[in-house]
Amino acid sequence: MLEMDAEEFRRLAHRAVDIVADDLAGTQVDPQKPARRPTSAGLRDRIMQAPLPVGPLDADAILDAFVADILPYPMGNGSPRFFAWVNSPPSPIGVIGDLLAAAMNPSVAGGDHAGTYVEHAALRWIVALLGLDPAAGAILTSGGSVANLVGLAVMRNRLAPGVRASGLRAAPPLVIYTSTQGHSCIEKAVEILGIGHDYLRKVAVDNDLRMDMTALRTAIAADRAAGLRPACVAASAGTVNSGAIDPLADIADLCAAEGLWFHVDGAYGGFGLLAEQTGGLDGLYAGLERADSVAVDPHKWLSIPIECGCAIVRDRAAMRETFSLVPAYLRDDTELPWFSEFGIQQTRGFRALKLWMTLQAVGADGYRTEITRQVALAAMLRDRVEARPALELVADGPLSIVCFRVRTPTDSPATADAVNRAVSARLQADGRVFITTTVIRGVVALRACIVNFRTREQDLDVLLDEVEAAARAVAAGG
Ligand SMILES: Cc1ncc(COP(=O)(O)O)c(C=O)c1O
């Protein structure tokens, strides 16, 4: 049944809120609660193979099934001991925001309703937090991948005029530069935009896993000599592998000198700038303010419930030129043109509300303090890895990612890699802490990423104790 009367909604929604609040209390206060627990084949089948009911089911029975089969098997990112990928817990007020946004259910394509103004406010706050030009164009997206795609689409439209009419057939081909540590979504964007990954250069990195400027200059010169058209450097303000920040100021200088578009992928690390503002990091973000386009991800370090990304383009008119299908002579809405003229979607969700609510509940200083604390926590984790003879550091930040590995009494790199993979697999199956692996300079490492306002110092010790215990079990053949 689609309709539900207000009293029935009140009763069911109160039940749902109690379920969420109980889960929140368990996640936060019970140290024995695993970060996540594995599902079973039976559960997977029960969820995936269930037939679509022909008639209506009772709403309480549907909630019962959620409580029994879905809620107990989370991804785990609500837990303070979840260190995988770049997934934060949701801010509880953001969770409430999502409920309220769904209840209002506007399309924030634009127009005169409160949702439009809330997104404009939230975007203005994000642009200000990042110290970017208040006149820049900005839009919320589903996440960092689409935010990067939006930025690079504007680049393509600017550097290949006429592309909207006749595609990219015009020679010479555009070339994009990112580092070997650049996120895969840059490659995806280059493919989607029809540039082709053969024209994406993965520039070598230095000892700190930052883009190497000499290698970048050499690659640009070689492409020019080959008759290609160097178009854009897609730098990382926080690589997903190790939390390295490319030399943004040097890249900005080079882009200005060479006439290249300067794009910054700050999906993971853009808001690390807030730790620099407190003195928790030093001088790493200089140059960000000169970017032509920036992608950030409030659903990562700001703990906004997924999905919430953000694309910011310094030249607002160029952004509108890229996406608008309203003829220029009809674009008389100069003050608040519709968001649908600045991005990919027409109907757009009210994802701004959870962001607007959380930004106010935390405040700029609240975020500065929290992100600085998490960067300091990662530094602590690095120190603790180095203090344990059984472990060795593989890459160290400078943001909130620590890559390390279990030392093994073997000369065989393949065996050492296999041991570290086995340790990670064992920890994942157990679920008390959750960590994944990556490959840094050719070796397999355990990768701990802290973007979690619940993680405390003692969780770091639990993580390292569990890693060492898993390593002993693997060595014993377990
Ligand atoms: C550096 C970086 N860029 C881009 C992305 C893609 O963002 P999303 O997963 O929100 O699409 C990620 C995701 O982890 C990332 O870490």
The ligand as an SDF file (V2000), in Angstrom:
LIG
                    3D

 16 16  0  0  0  0  0  0  0  0999 V2000
   41.3770   10.1320   -3.5930 C   0  0  0  0  0  0  0  0  0  0  0  0
   40.0170    9.6610   -3.9980 C   0  0  0  0  0  0  0  0  0  0  0  0
   39.4590   10.1290   -5.1110 N   0  0  0  0  0  0  0  0  0  0  0  0
   38.2370    9.7430   -5.5260 C   0  0  0  0  0  0  0  0  0  0  0  0
   37.5230    8.8110   -4.8160 C   0  0  0  0  0  0  0  0  0  0  0  0
   36.1730    8.3760   -5.3220 C   0  0  0  0  0  0  0  0  0  0  0  0
   35.1710    8.9060   -4.4890 O   0  0  0  0  0  0  0  0  0  0  0  0
   33.7610    8.1640   -4.3720 P   0  0  0  0  0  0  0  0  0  0  0  0
   34.0730    6.7940   -3.8550 O   0  0  0  0  0  0  0  0  0  0  0  0
   33.0150    8.9970   -3.3820 O   0  0  0  0  0  0  0  0  0  0  0  0
   33.1390    8.1410   -5.7060 O   0  0  0  0  0  0  0  0  0  0  0  0
   38.0690    8.2760   -3.6410 C   0  0  0  0  0  0  0  0  0  0  0  0
   37.3570    7.2480   -2.8750 C   0  0  0  0  0  0  0  0  0  0  0  0
   37.8790    6.6650   -1.9610 O   0  0  0  0  0  0  0  0  0  0  0  0
   39.3390    8.7360   -3.2110 C   0  0  0  0  0  0  0  0  0  0  0  0
   39.8970    8.2820   -2.0910 O   0  0  0  0  0  0  0  0  0  0  0  0
  1  2  1  0
  2  3  1  0
  2 15  2  0
  3  4  2  0
  4  5  1  0
  5  6  1  0
  5 12  2  0
  6  7  1  0
  7  8  1  0
  8  9  2  0
  8 10  1  0
  8 11  1  0
 12 13  1  0
 12 15  1  0
 13 14  2  0
 15 16  1  0
M  END
$$$$
